[in-house]
Amino acid sequence: MTTHHAPGPLDAPSRHAQPARTGSAEPDPVRSLAGPGAPGALYAGPGPSGDTAAGSSAGTGDSPAQGSGGPGTAAPPGGDPVKALMHRHRELCARAVDPLEIAAALEAHGMTDRTAAHFRHRDVFSLAEEMYARVPRHSSDRSAPPASAHAVPEPVAGAAAAGPSRLLTLVLLPALPGALCAGLLAGLGQAPPGRARTLAVVAGVLAVLSAVQLCLRHGPLRSPRPAGVAVRLATLWLLGYAVLGDGLLDAAVRGGPDRPWPVDTATALGLALAMWPAVLCARLFTGGARRRLARSRGLGEFAAATRPLLLASLTCYLAALAGLLALAGAVLGAPPALGGAGALGALLLLARLLLVHGHRATPTVALATAAGVELAVLCSVLASRLPGCGFLAVPAETLIEACGAEAVPTLACAVAAFALLGRAVPALSRASAHTDPGTR
């Protein structure tokens, strides 16, 4: 990777030009990034190749804001918009280890390739390279060439030592929930009914949930910040309803439950086994996105390459989940709820990917909404038994008679998953989503 300026002191001005001042009729995107009083912040001039800002942005598919081609006034000789931008983001430039971190942080602050043209660069990556090159470094740093935002990282010296850790987080831990769930179901098939059986069920469920929690704290599904209480409660409800809810709702519609209702053990085993493909698909997406980020020359190019990767990772997970559900149903001799479990799996994976990459509000709303719909349907059926409240169960009874009790979690989770996918595609295709959390 080549930079447009050789490393030098922070005060070294960028290339002088006779830029044209943007028109006063429209808000200037540069002022919000470089600061209202920054020198040269209102000027757009020739890029590094000698073209004007308009010509530079044309190469990226963007064009400068209207009004930049109006009557021009020469910028002051000392006008340096890049220096002003570096002054505002001086802490970011000082701690960045490569231009990639600066580019991602600028994008998170609203910088686009069109805005970069006002700083005399064709795209955000090119601007980040100059900002990185102009930051004063220690003498030990000057001896080594600057890191490239577009070069594939070289293997780390301690990569061999990371082998056992990678084996643990990608193979052993993700397989633990499925193994514990299979052992629990096998033990319950031989345990006699009674108090000991109940205690074994409680202990087994807690062991499976603890194994899932370990997978979420280590490896590709680890979130930089712990999930909120609402996310945890909603997730527990959705998982519990997937195993117990359909039987309970069907019994409630028929006037019960007056006896224990059936438990969907095949769905429980399939979802537990699906932790492994969830971890692998998350690793596939995260690693692939970072490799694409290293090779990209613009934000639009990176987003266009990342969106298919996200959809492919989700598709691979759903295919693996469907296969594991079918396998669990064949082994246990009970058909699993493929529609409801598939929609739930997609919802949980998308929510976790957003949490891993620093987005908390949207997954919380989606999970809470899906759980709230399931709870509302169940409560409406039970509340319809009160005098004068029979109308409350009419929507649920109509849906169940037409499609079965499985339709309730399928619709609730599928709608939430589609809404979450609409948010995840643009959010996870941003460069700032794939850097260190401290730079976001």
C-alpha positions in Angstrom: 0.0 0.0 0.0 1.3 3.4 -0.8 0.4 6.5 1.1 0.0 9.9 -0.4 2.4 11.5 1.9 5.6 10.3 3.5 5.5 10.1 7.3 6.2 13.4 8.8 5.3 15.7 11.7 1.7 16.6 12.4 2.2 20.2 11.3 3.3 19.3 7.8 0.7 20.7 5.5 -1.0 18.6 2.8 -0.6 19.6 -0.9 -1.4 23.2 -1.5 -3.9 24.0 -4.1 -6.3 26.7 -5.2 -9.5 25.0 -4.1 -13.0 26.3 -4.6 -15.2 27.1 -1.6 -18.4 25.3 -1.2 -21.6 27.3 -1.7 -23.2 28.7 1.4 -26.7 27.5 0.4 -26.0 23.9 1.6 -24.6 22.5 4.9 -21.0 21.5 4.6 -20.3 17.9 5.7 -16.7 18.8 6.3 -17.4 21.4 9.0 -19.1 18.7 11.2 -16.0 16.5 10.9 -13.1 18.9 11.0 -14.7 21.4 13.5 -16.4 24.7 12.9 -13.2 26.8 13.3 -10.7 24.5 11.6 -8.5 26.1 9.0 -9.4 25.1 5.5 -12.4 23.1 6.6 -14.7 24.7 4.1 -12.5 24.2 1.1 -12.4 21.3 -1.5 -9.5 21.2 -3.9 -7.4 18.9 -5.9 -6.8 15.3 -4.8 -3.5 13.6 -4.5 -3.4 12.8 -8.2 -3.9 16.5 -9.1 -7.6 16.1 -10.0 -10.2 18.2 -8.5 -12.4 16.9 -5.7 -15.2 16.4 -8.1 -13.0 14.3 -10.4 -11.6 12.3 -7.5 -15.0 11.4 -6.2 -16.2 10.4 -9.6 -13.8 7.5 -9.5 -15.6 6.1 -6.5 -19.1 6.6 -7.8 -19.8 9.6 -5.6 -19.8 13.2 -6.5 -19.2 16.2 -4.3 -22.1 18.1 -2.9 -23.9 20.5 -5.1 -22.5 24.0 -4.9 -18.9 23.1 -4.7 -18.5 24.1 -8.3 -19.9 27.6 -7.8 -17.9 30.8 -7.7 -14.7 29.9 -6.1 -12.5 31.8 -3.6 -8.9 30.7 -3.2 -8.1 29.1 0.0 -5.5 30.6 2.3 -2.0 29.3 1.5 -1.8 27.6 4.9 -5.3 26.0 4.6 -4.9 22.3 5.5 -8.3 20.5 6.0 -6.5 17.2 6.8 -4.6 18.8 9.6 -7.8 20.2 11.0 -9.4 16.7 10.8 -6.4 15.2 12.5 -6.6 17.8 15.3 -10.1 16.9 16.1 -9.4 13.1 16.0 -5.9 13.4 17.5 -6.5 10.7 20.1 -7.7 8.3 17.4 -4.7 9.0 15.2 -2.3 8.6 18.1 -3.5 5.2 19.3 -4.3 3.7 15.8 -2.0 0.8 14.9 -2.8 0.9 11.2 -4.8 3.1 8.8 -7.7 0.6 8.9 -8.6 1.7 12.4 -8.7 5.3 11.4 -10.9 4.6 8.3 -13.4 2.6 10.3 -13.6 5.2 13.0 -14.1 8.0 10.4 -16.9 6.0 8.9 -18.5 5.5 12.3 -18.5 9.3 12.6 -20.4 9.7 9.3 -17.5 10.1 6.9 -18.3 8.9 3.3 -16.3 8.8 0.1 -18.1 12.0 -1.0 -17.0 13.7 2.2 -13.5 12.5 1.8 -13.4 14.4 -1.6 -13.6 17.7 0.4 -10.3 16.6 2.1 -8.7 16.1 -1.4 -8.9 12.3 -1.3 -10.8 9.9 -3.5 -12.1 7.8 -0.6 -12.0 7.4 3.1 -9.3 4.7 3.0 -7.0 7.1 1.1 -7.7 9.9 3.7 -7.0 7.5 6.6 -3.6 6.5 5.1 -2.5 10.2 5.0 -3.7 10.8 8.5 -1.8 7.7 9.8 1.4 8.7 7.9 1.4 12.2 9.3 1.2 11.2 12.9 4.5 11.5 14.8 5.8 8.1 15.8 8.6 6.9 18.2 11.9 6.2 16.7 11.3 2.5 17.1 8.2 2.9 15.0 9.9 4.9 12.2 12.3 2.0 11.4 9.4 -0.2 10.3 7.2 0.7 7.3 3.7 1.8 8.1 1.1 -0.8 8.4 -1.2 -1.3 5.4 -4.9 -1.1 5.7 -5.2 -3.2 2.6 -2.6 -5.9 3.1 -3.5 -9.3 4.5 -2.1 -9.6 8.0 1.0 -11.7 8.4 1.0 -14.7 10.7 1.7 -13.9 14.3 4.7 -15.5 15.9 2.6 -17.1 18.5 0.0 -18.6 16.2 1.1 -22.1 17.1 0.4 -21.3 20.7 -3.1 -20.2 19.8 -3.9 -23.6 18.3 -5.2 -25.2 21.6 -7.3 -22.1 22.4 -8.8 -22.1 18.9 -9.6 -25.8 19.2 -11.3 -25.1 22.5 -13.4 -22.2 21.3 -14.3 -23.6 17.9 -14.7 -27.3 18.6 -14.9 -28.4 22.2 -17.0 -25.7 23.8 -19.6 -25.5 21.0 -20.0 -29.3 21.1 -20.6 -29.2 24.9 -24.3 -28.1 24.9 -25.3 -30.8 22.5 -23.4 -33.5 24.3 -24.9 -32.5 27.6 -28.4 -32.4 26.2 -28.0 -35.8 24.5 -26.8 -37.2 27.8 -29.7 -35.7 29.7 -32.3 -37.2 27.3 -30.6 -40.6 27.4 -30.6 -40.6 31.2 -34.2 -39.5 31.5 -35.3 -42.4 29.2 -34.0 -44.9 31.9 -34.8 -42.9 35.1 -37.9 -43.9 37.0 -40.5 -41.2 37.6 -40.2 -39.4 40.9 -38.4 -36.7 42.7 -35.0 -37.9 41.6 -36.1 -37.6 38.0 -37.3 -34.0 38.5 -34.0 -33.0 40.2 -32.1 -34.7 37.3 -34.0 -32.6 34.8 -33.4 -29.4 36.6 -29.6 -30.2 37.0 -29.4 -31.2 33.3 -31.1 -28.0 32.1 -28.8 -25.8 34.2 -25.8 -27.7 32.9 -26.9 -27.1 29.3 -27.5 -23.4 29.9 -24.2 -23.1 31.6 -22.5 -24.6 28.6 -24.3 -22.2 26.3 -23.1 -19.4 28.4 -19.5 -20.5 28.1 -19.8 -20.5 24.3 -21.2 -17.0 24.4 -18.3 -15.8 26.6 -15.5 -17.3 24.5 -14.9 -17.4 20.8 -16.7 -15.8 17.9 -19.9 -15.2 19.7 -18.3 -13.3 22.6 -19.8 -9.8 22.9 -17.6 -6.9 24.0 -20.2 -6.0 26.6 -22.5 -8.4 28.5 -26.0 -8.7 27.2 -28.7 -6.8 29.1 -31.3 -8.4 31.3 -34.0 -7.9 28.7 -32.0 -9.9 26.2 -31.3 -12.7 28.6 -34.9 -13.0 29.8 -36.3 -12.9 26.3 -33.8 -15.5 25.1 -34.7 -17.9 28.0 -38.4 -17.4 27.3 -38.0 -18.1 23.6 -35.9 -21.3 24.2 -38.4 -22.5 26.9 -41.4 -21.9 24.6 -39.7 -23.8 21.8 -39.5 -26.8 24.0 -42.7 -26.5 26.1 -44.9 -23.8 24.5 -46.6 -25.6 21.6 -47.9 -28.5 23.9 -49.0 -26.0 26.5 -50.8 -23.8 24.1 -52.5 -26.7 22.3 -53.7 -28.1 25.7 -54.9 -24.6 26.8 -57.0 -24.2 23.6 -58.7 -27.6 24.3 -59.6 -26.6 27.9 -56.5 -27.8 29.7 -53.9 -28.4 30.8 -55.4 -31.0 33.1 -52.4 -33.4 32.7 -48.7 -33.0 31.8 -48.4 -31.8 28.2 -45.8 -33.2 25.7 -42.3 -31.8 25.6 -40.6 -31.2 22.3 -37.3 -33.1 23.0 -36.3 -33.2 19.4 -36.3 -29.4 19.1 -34.4 -29.1 22.4 -31.7 -31.5 21.1 -31.5 -29.9 17.7 -31.1 -26.4 19.1 -28.4 -27.6 21.5 -26.5 -29.3 18.7 -26.8 -26.2 16.6 -24.5 -24.2 18.8 -21.6 -25.7 16.9 -22.6 -24.5 13.4 -23.6 -21.2 15.0 -20.0 -20.6 16.2 -18.5 -21.8 13.0 -20.8 -19.6 10.8 -20.1 -16.6 13.1 -16.4 -17.3 12.6 -16.8 -17.6 8.9 -18.6 -14.2 8.7 -16.3 -12.3 11.0 -13.0 -13.6 9.5 -14.3 -13.2 5.9 -15.4 -9.6 6.6 -12.0 -8.6 8.0 -10.2 -10.1 5.1 -12.5 -8.2 2.7 -11.9 -5.1 4.7 -8.1 -5.5 4.3 -8.5 -5.7 0.5 -11.1 -3.0 0.0 -10.4 0.3 -1.5 -13.6 2.0 -0.5 -16.6 1.8 1.8 -19.0 0.9 -1.0 -16.7 -1.9 -2.2 -16.5 -3.4 1.3 -20.2 -3.2 1.9 -20.9 -4.8 -1.5 -18.6 -7.7 -0.6 -19.8 -8.2 2.9 -23.6 -8.3 2.4 -23.4 -11.6 0.4 -21.1 -13.0 3.0 -23.6 -12.4 5.8 -26.4 -13.9 3.8 -24.3 -17.0 3.0 -23.3 -17.5 6.6 -26.9 -17.3 7.7 -28.0 -19.7 5.0 -25.3 -22.2 6.0 -26.4 -22.0 9.6 -30.1 -22.6 8.7 -29.2 -25.6 6.5 -27.1 -27.1 9.4 -29.9 -26.4 11.9 -32.5 -28.1 9.7 -30.3 -31.1 9.3 -29.6 -31.4 13.0 -33.3 -31.0 13.8 -34.2 -33.8 11.3 -31.4 -36.0 12.8 -32.7 -35.4 16.3 -36.2 -36.2 15.3 -35.1 -39.4 13.6 -33.1 -40.5 16.7 -35.8 -39.7 19.2 -38.7 -40.8 17.1 -40.5 -37.5 17.4 -41.0 -34.9 14.6 -39.4 -31.5 15.6 -41.0 -28.1 15.0 -38.9 -27.3 12.0 -40.6 -24.0 11.2 -40.6 -22.5 14.7 -37.1 -23.8 15.6 -35.7 -22.6 12.3 -37.1 -19.1 12.7 -35.9 -19.0 16.3 -32.4 -20.1 15.3 -32.2 -17.4 12.6 -33.4 -14.8 15.1 -30.9 -15.8 17.8 -27.9 -15.9 15.4 -28.7 -12.4 13.9 -29.2 -11.0 17.4 -26.0 -12.4 18.6 -24.0 -11.1 15.6 -25.3 -7.6 16.2 -24.4 -7.8 19.8 -21.0 -9.0 19.0 -20.4 -6.1 16.7 -21.6 -3.4 19.1 -25.3 -3.1 18.4 -27.5 -3.5 21.4 -30.9 -1.7 20.9 -32.2 -3.5 17.8 -31.5 -7.1 19.1 -33.1 -6.3 22.4 -36.3 -4.9 20.8 -36.5 -7.9 18.3 -36.1 -10.6 21.0 -38.4 -8.9 23.4 -41.1 -8.4 20.7 -41.0 -12.1 19.7 -41.2 -13.2 23.3 -43.9 -10.7 24.1 -46.1 -12.0 21.2 -45.8 -15.6 22.4 -46.6 -14.6 25.9 -49.6 -12.5 24.8 -51.1 -15.3 22.8 -50.8 -17.8 25.7 -52.2 -15.3 28.2 -55.1 -14.4 25.8 -56.1 -18.1 25.6 -56.0 -18.5 29.4 -57.8 -15.2 30.0 -60.6 -16.1 27.7 -61.9 -18.4 30.4 -63.0 -15.4 32.5 -66.7 -14.5 32.2 -67.3 -12.3 29.2 -63.7 -12.6 27.9 -64.2 -15.5 25.4 -63.5 -13.2 22.5 -59.8 -12.9 23.6 -59.0 -16.4 22.4 -60.7 -16.1 18.9 -57.5 -15.0 17.0 -55.3 -17.6 18.6 -57.9 -20.4 18.2 -58.5 -19.5 14.5 -54.7 -19.6 13.8 -54.2 -22.8 15.6 -57.1 -24.5 13.9 -55.8 -23.5 10.5 -52.0 -24.0 11.0 -51.5 -25.7 14.4 -49.9 -24.5 17.6 -46.5 -24.3 15.9 -47.7 -21.3 13.8 -47.5 -19.0 16.8 -43.7 -19.2 17.5 -43.0 -19.5 13.8 -44.7 -16.2 12.9 -43.4 -14.4 16.0 -39.8 -15.4 15.4 -39.9 -15.2 11.6 -41.2 -11.6 11.6 -38.7 -10.6 14.2 -35.9 -12.3 12.3 -36.7 -10.6 9.0 -36.9 -7.3 10.7 -33.5 -8.0 12.3 -32.0 -9.1 9.0 -33.1 -5.8 7.5 -31.1 -4.0 10.2 -28.2 -6.4 10.3 -27.3 -6.2 6.5 -26.5 -2.5 6.5 -25.1 -2.5 10.1 -22.7 -5.4 9.7 -21.5 -4.2 6.2 -20.0 -1.1 7.7 -16.2 -1.1 8.2 -16.6 0.3 11.8 -18.4 -2.9 12.8 -15.3 -5.0 12.2 -12.6 -3.2 14.1 -11.6 -3.3 17.7 -14.5 -2.2 20.0 -12.4 0.6 21.3 -12.3 2.3 17.9 -16.1 2.3 17.4 
